[in-house]
Amino acid sequence: MDIAVRPLRVALVGNPNSGKTALFNALTGAHQKVANYAGVTVERKEGRVQTASGRSITALDLPGTYSLRARSPDEEVTRDAVLGRLQGEAAPDVIVAVADATNLRLVLRLILELKAVGRPMVLALNMFDIAERQGLRIDFDRLAAALGVPIVTTTATRKRGIPDLIVAIEAAASPGWAEPAEGGWSAPDAAALRVAHARAEQIMRDCVRPPERPDTTTGRIDAVLLHPVGGLVILLALLFVMFQAVFAWASPAMEAIEAGFVLLGTGVAAVVPDTGPLWPLVQSLIVDGLIAGVGGVLVFLPQIIILFAFIILLEDLGYMARAAFLMDRIMGGAGLHGRAFIPLLSSFACAIPGVMAARVIDARRDRLTTIMVAPLMTCSARIPVYTLIIAAFIPNQTVWGFASLQGLVMFGLYATGIVSALAVSFVIRKVFWRGAVEPFMMELPAYKLPDVKNVLFNLWLRAKVFMERAARIILPLMILVWAASTFPYPPQGATGPAIDYSFAGMIGHALEPIFAPIGFNWQMVVALIPGMAAREVAVAALGSVYAIADAEAAGSLLATTIAAQWPLATGLAFLAWYVFAPQCVATLGVVKRELNSWKWMWVMVVYMFALAYLAAFVTYRVAVALGGG
């Protein structure tokens, strides 16, 4: 098909922290989707752009890279996408090299490598508003001539320069350019990189002059935030405020959602008849299975949104890279590579992107260690479990005159996950392999104010993913839990609760002796089984099991029901279990694919279950000894 009429395929390539994803969002808006590349587990973002001329453009946001030499799996995907080597992926018609206009030194070498590929290219000098404020002087004509590419200035967060960029992309892909010959590109060796680096340095000297108004504010702020002691105190204070907010700010919205589901359940119960051979079963499925189960998970959506809001804001501000720098010494002492901070931080959202983000680590042993401890970080799927148990057993009161006791407990659980990850990585390095940890080098981005629209859009994407997960995973599982808790019916003359005679009751009672030493009852055992698919399903399963076991519980708070039926020691043991247990089959599947090894996946399963059982056992026994049983 003629390139003049078919949709254009554009790849966005640049260094990390260059504003590449912000530019992608400005280009595509809501017309984007997230999936995985064919044959690999690296996440891909693809979006559509409709030009003023009616041309359709497909934009691809590639992982950040410093070179096409590709020293990590992430960088390999970027290289292969640029070269058209990915399975089922066409090569891009145009490459958009995205550069931080205030820091061109490192990206120039990458641009020279991209030029050698032989495809049409446009250079987008992003964050140009900051460069202008600093009085940075760039000779655009001379730079464009030296690189041999057209240049467009953009400010992605304010959508400045986007129309000009689209015009430049269309012009670059105009008929007449030759498709590069197959096998015409070869990976640069060390000597070629030295030559490219020298050429980039010469271009920098010829075309870019130092800023007239250097950003001394960044230096003054960094002097405080990167202080070895003061910086860590500030980081801990930010985390403390974040977890306080997760409880304090989310309460009104959670109560509103909970009230809404109660009204929905009551309304459905009033409409669906409860007489006849079939209607009571239908009513139970809808009210006790679907509404109680899904509602028991969606009620935690406000807390997850607040957590992500903090993470997105801090990342857009440029603080996350500083946090990685601060943690480097601590992580190095525990045997983790400095770059492991980003994957572990990603694991606060979900262990799956955290495991996948470990691809930025070059050495296989360092990468494996990071992957093995990533699920110990407290992911957002644990929030429903933690919140439920904390609400049931921890008083909603203020301590020290300003801090929420429940928020302090949540902060402690997150801290426990972090400390346990560091401890396990230390043991892995000492037991399985020894050697010095590679030094951590990264570029600190300039501070910038977050774009409100970008923050809200990213929050909407996170909420959408959570709700889709509820519809795609939790809803079918709740139907299974309801069915297992309902059938078979109790025999004639049965005196116990109906659920005792169901499949769920049979399974729970059969496995209860295994978990009795750690204080778990059979209802908890039933919840752990579907919880293997996704941790938050355990909360929905508890809601369904207790609602079916006790008709009055269906209309009351699950936390109140649990507080009445569980001793404190059991609740604390349940929290300890969830700090460690690998209750997510999807994460285990990603670990297997990332490491291409069943062995290490099973090592993770065994060591995490062993830690979970041991932690729950110690917690339960200590709590009982102190009078919490």
N, C-alpha and C positions, 0 to 999 in steps of 0.2 A: 504494500500500500504506500502511496506517495506520502512522504514525510510532511508535505505542506498541508495535508488534510487530516491525517490521522492524529489522535491525541498524542501530545508530547509527554515524555517520561523524563522527569527532572529529579536529580539526586542532590540533596543538600549535604555537603561535606565540610567539616571544620574541626578545629581543636575543641576539647572540652571547655565549657564556660565561655564560649564565643557568642552565645545568644542564638544558637542554631535552632533550638526547639521553639524559642519565642518567635523567630522568623517564620518557622513552619506553621505555627498557630496563626500568625498574622496573615499568612498566605491562604490557608485553607479554612480557617474559622471552625465551624462545627462540622464541616464536610470531611471528617477523617475517621479512620478506624484503626484499631490496634490489634495485631495478631502476631504470629511467629513466622519467621522465614521458613520456607520449605526445607525440610531435612535437618534444621538446627533449631535450638531453643532460644535464639536471640530474638528479643522483641522488635517488632517493626511498626513504624507509624507511617501510614499512607493517607494522603488527602487529595481532594479534587479542587481545582481552580478553574473558573470560567473566565476567559479573558474578554476584554471589551469587543474584540473582533469576532467573538463567538467560538474561539479555539478552546478546546478542553486540555487541561494540563493535569497530569498525575504527579504529585510531589511525594518524595520519599525522604523521611528524616532518618539519616544513617547515624550509627553510633559515633561519638567523638573519637578522633584519632590525631596523632602527631605525625604519622608517617604511613605510607603504603607498604612499608616493610612488614607491618602486621606482626607484632610480638605477642598479641593476646587474641583470644577468640573473638572478642568484640571488634578489634581492628581487622581481623581476617574477614569478617562479614562486610565491613565497609570496603575493603580492598576488592573482594569478590563481586560485590554489587556494582562498584564502579567499572570493573572489567567485564561485567556480564557473565560471570562464572557461576552465579547462584542457580541452583536447581529450580526450573520453572520460572525464572525471573529474566525479563529482557534487560539488556543494557540500557542505561540512561541515554536519552538523546542530548541532554544538556547537563553539565555539572555546575552547580552553584556553590562556589567556594565561599563559605561564611567566615569572616574574620572580625575579631574585636578591633575596631579602628584605633583604640588606645594602646594596643599591644600587638604590633604586627610582626615582631621579630621571629617568633616560632612558626607562625602560619605561612610565612613566605616560602620556607623550604617545602612545606606540604603542597603549596600551589605549584611550585616548579615540578614536583613529582606528578601532580595531577595533569599538568600540561603535557608531560611525556606520554600519557595514556593516549592522547590524540583525539579526544572528544571536544566538542564545543564547550566553552566554559565562560561563566560570568563571575566576577568577584563582587560580593556584597560586603561593603565595609559597614558592619553593624555597630550599634551604640555610637553613632556619629554625633549625636547631641552631646555626649560626654566629651568626645574629642574636641568639639567646638568650644565647650566651656573651658577646657584646659588650654585652648590656644594652640592645639597641635597642628603643625603645618605639613601638609602632604601635597606633593606635586603630582596631581592626578594624571596629567598627560604623560609625564615622564614615567610614572609607575605603570600605567597601562601599556606604554610602549615597551618597557623593560620586561614585563610579564607576558605581553602579547594577548591580553584579555581585556574586554570592556569592564569598566568599574561603575558600580552604582552605590550610592550612600543610602543607608537605611537606619531607622530607629524602630525596631520591631515592636517594642512595647507600646509605641504610639502610632504604629502602622504608617510611619512616614517612609516614603520611598518605595512602597510596595507596588504602585502602578508602574513606576519607572523600571523596577526589577522585572515585572511581567513583560514589559515591552522589550527589555534587553534579552530575556529568555527567548521570546519569539524570534527576535532578530538573529540570535546566535544559532537557532535551529533552522534558519532559512535554507532553501535548497542550494546545493553547491558544495557543501562540505563533504569530504570523503570519509567513508567508513574506515576506521583504522584496520590495518591488515591483521589477520589472525596470527597470534604469536608475536606481534610486533612490540609487545611490552615485556620487560623482564624486571624482576624485583631488584631494587637498588642494593648493591653491596656496600660495605663500609666505606670503600674509597669513593663510590659515587655519592654517598651521603655527605662525605666531607666536602666534595666539590659543590654539591647543592647548597650546603651550609655556607660555604664561602661566598657563593653567588648571592644567596639571600642576604648575607651581611653587607655585601657591596650595594645591593639594591636599597637596603635600609639606609645606608649612609647617603646615597645619591638622591633619594626621593622623600625621605622623612626627616623633619627637623624636630628637635626636642620641643616640648610644649612651652609656651610662654608663661602659662600659669599652671605649674605642676600641681598635681592633686596632693597637697600636703595634708589635707583633711584625712585622707585614707591612712597616711602614715601615723597621724596622731591617734586615730581610732585604733589602729592595729597595735600601737604601743601599749594600749590598755587591754584589748581583747586577746592579744597573743602573749600576754605576760605569763610566765610559767606557773605562777601561783594565782594571781588575780584573774587571769583568763579562765582557769579551771573553775574558780569560784563563780564567775559569771555564767559559765556554761551550766554548772549544776543548778544555779538559781533559775536560769531559763527553763530547764527541764522541770524543776519544782513547780514553777508557775504554770507550765503546760499541763501537768497532771492535776493540779488544783483546779484549773479551768475545765478539764474534762468532766469533773463532777459538778462544780459550782454552776457553770454556765449552761450545762446541758439539761439540768433538772426540769425546768419549765417545759421545754420541748418534749422531753421523754414522757412527762406526765400527760401532755396533750395527746401524744401518739398512743399511749397506753389506754387513755380514756376512750379514744376513738375506736380502738380494737374491741374494748369491752362493749361499747355501744353497738358495734357491728355484730359481735357475737350475740348480744341480747336481741337485736333486731332480726337476725337470721333465725334464732331459736323461736321467736314469736311468729315468724312467717311460715317456716317449715313445720308441718304437723309432727307430733310425737306419738301418733296412734297408728295402728296397723302393723303388719309384719316387716315393712321395709323402711317406712319414714323415720322411725327412731334411729335407725342405722345411718341414714343419710344426714340427719341432724347432727349426730355424733361426729361423723366424718368432717362435716363443714366446720362445726363450732369447736369441737375438742381437738380435731386433727389439724385442719388447715389454718383456721383463724388463730387459735391459741398457739400453734407451733410457729407460723410465720410471724405473727405479731410479737411473739416473745423474742425474736431476733431483730426485727425492724425497729423496735423500741430503742435500740442502742445506736441507731444511725446518727443522732445528734452528737454523741460522744466521738464517734469516728470522724465526723466532719470537723469537729473542733481540733482533734489531734492532727489531721491532715492540714488544716488551715495553718497551724503553727509551723509544720514542716515546710509547706510550700512558701510561706512568707519568709522564713529564715533562709531558705534556699535562694529565693529571688533577691533577697537583700545582699547575698554574697557571704553569709555567715557560715554556711555549712562547710565550705572549704577551710575556713579558719578552725572550725570544730575538729575537722580531720587532722589539721596540723597540731592542735593541742593534744589530741589523743595519741599521736604517733609514738611518743616516748612510753606511755603506759602500755600500748598495744605491742610495741616492740619487746618490752620486758616480759610479756606473756607469750611471746613466740609468734605474734601475728605481724604480717606485713603492714606497713603504714597505709597502703591502699585498701586494706580490708575494712577501714572505717566506713567507706561509702556502701559496700555490700551489707555490712552489719546495720548501718543506719536504714538502708532500704528495707531490711527485714522487720523493722518496727511497723512498716505498713503490711508486708506479707513476706514470708520466707521465700516464696517462689522468685520474685524479682531480685531479692537479696542474693539467692544462690546464683541466679543468672548474671548478676552484676559482678560476681567474682571473676568474670572473664577478663576484667581489666588488669588482673594480677598475672604477671608473666610466668613466674616459676610454678611448675605443677604442684610441688609440695606445699608452697604457700597458699596456692589456690585451693587445694584439697582441704587444708586445715581450716580455711575460712568457710568453705561450704559445710564442713562437718559441724561447725559451731553456730552457723547462721540461724537454724531453727530454734536455738535457745533464746534468741532475742524475742521480746514480747511483741508479737504481731497483733494487728488490729482484730483478728478473729478471736483472740483471747479476751478482748475487752468485755464482750457479753458475759463470759464465765466469771471473770474477776468482779465485774460490777454487780452481778447477781449475788455472789457470795458475800461481798463486802456490804452490800445493802442489807443482807439478811443478818449478819453477825457484828458488823462494826457500827457503833452509834453515829448518827449524823450530828456531830457536834464540833465546835471550834476549840482548838488548842492553841496555846501561846497567844491567844487574843486575836489571831488573824488566819490561822491555817485550818483547813478542813481535815479532820481525822481520817475520813474516808479517802481523801486525796493523798494523805501521807502514806496510807497503806498501799494505794495504787503505785505511788512513787517507789515504795519499798519493793514491790513485786517487779517493777521494771529494773530496779537496781540489782535485784537478785539474778534476773536473767543476764544482765551485763556481766556481773561478777562471775557467774557460772560459766559463761562463754569464754571469758579470759582464763579461768582456771582449767577448763577442758583443753583449750588450745595450748596452754603451758604443758599439760601432761602429754598431749599428742607430740609436741616437739621434743620432749625429753625421752619419751618411750619409743616412738616410731622412727624418728629421724632427728639428727642434730645438725647444727650448722648455724652460721650467723644469718640474721634476717637482713634482706636487702634494704638499703636506705630508701627513704620515701621522698620522692620529688614530685611536686605539683605546683601549678601556677595559681596564685591567689587572684580571683577576679576582683574588679573594682566594685565598690559598694554602689548600689543603685536602688531607687525606690521601686517597690513592686508595682506592677500594673494591675489595677483593681479588676479589670475585665479578665485578664489572664488568670488571676488568682481564682476568681469566681468560676471561670470555665473549667479550670483544673479540679476545683472542688466538685463541680457538677459531674465531671467524668468519674471521680472517685465514688461519689454517691450512686451514680448510675451502675458502676461495676458491682457495688455492694448489693443493690436492689436486683440486678440481673442474677447475681449469685443466689439470692434468696429465691428467685423464681425458678432458676435452672437446677439448683442442687438441693436447697432446703425443702422446697415444696414437694418434689417427688419423695424425698426421704421421710418427710412427715406423714405422707400417705402410707409408706411402708411401716413406720412406727405405729401409726394408728391401727393399721390392719393387724400387726403383730400383737398389739395391746388389746385388741378386741376379740380376735378369733384364737382358738375355738371358744364357744360359749361355755360357761360353767355347767357341769352335769346337774341332773335333777337332785334336789336336796342339798346342794352346796351351800355352805354357811359363810365362807370367806368372801372377800372382794372378788369381783369377776375377773379382774386383771391377773389374779394369782393363778388362774387356770388357762390363761392365754399363752401364746408362744413366747411373748416377751417375758411374762412371769416365769415360765419354765426355764428360759435361758438365764434370766437374772438369778433365780434361786440356785441353778446348777453351778454358776460361776461365783456365787457369793462367797463360798468358803475360801477361794483364792484371795479375795480382796478384803475379807473380814479382818485380817491382822492390821490393815491400814484404816479400818473404820468405815469402809464403804458398805452401804446397804444395797439390796438387789436393784432398787430403782436407779441408783447411780451406775451400776454395772450396765443396765439396759441403755442408759444415756451414753456411755462410753463407746458402745458399738457403732451407732450411726455417726457419732462424733469423730470416728476415724476418717470419714469423708471430708469433714470440715469441723473445726473445733466448735464454732458457734452453734452447730446443730445439737450439741449436747444440751444447751439451754432449752431449745425448742422441744427436744425429746423429753426433758424433765417436765416441762410444762404440759405436754400431752399425757405423759404417764400419770402425773399427779392429778390432772384434770379428770382422767378416766377412772383412776382409782378412787377418787373422792369427788362426787358431783359438786360439792360446795366449793372445791378449790378452783373450778373452772371460772368462777366469777370473782376470785380474789387474787391478790398479788402473789406471784410465785415465790418471791423472796419471803413473804410472811409465812407461807406454807412450809417452806424449807426451814425457816428459823424455828418453827414449832415442832418439826419432826426430826431435825438433825441436831445432835449435840455440837457444841462449839468445836471440839476436837476434830470431828468429822468434816466440818466446813473448812477448817484450816488445812487439813490433810488434802482435801479436794483442790484447794488453791496450790499447795505444794506439788501435787500431781501435775497440774496444768502448766507449771513453770517449765517442766522438763519433758513431758510425754510427747512423742511425735504424732499428735493426733491429726494428721493431714496426709492422706494418701497421695494427693496431687503433688505435694512437696517432695515426697519420696520418689515419685515418678520423675520429677525434674532432676533430682540428685542423680538418679540412675542414668538419665540421658546426658547430663552435663559431664559426668565422670566416665561415662561409657563402661560402667562396672556394677554388676549386681553385688559384688563383695562389699564395696564401701557403703552401698545403700543398706545392706543388712547389718553392717557394723553400726551404722547410725541408729537403726531400729533397736538393736539389742542394747546399746549403751544408753540411749535415751529412756527406754522403758525401765532399764535397771536403775537409772538415776531417779526416775519418777517414783518407782516403788519404794526405793530407799528413803527419798525425801519425805514422801507421804507417811511412811512407817515411823520415821524419827519424829516428824511433826505431830503425828497422832499420839504417840506414846508420851512425848514430853507434855503435850497439852492435857492428856488424861492425868498425868502425874501432878500437874499443877492445878488440877480441879476443873478442867474444861470438858470432862467427859460426861 
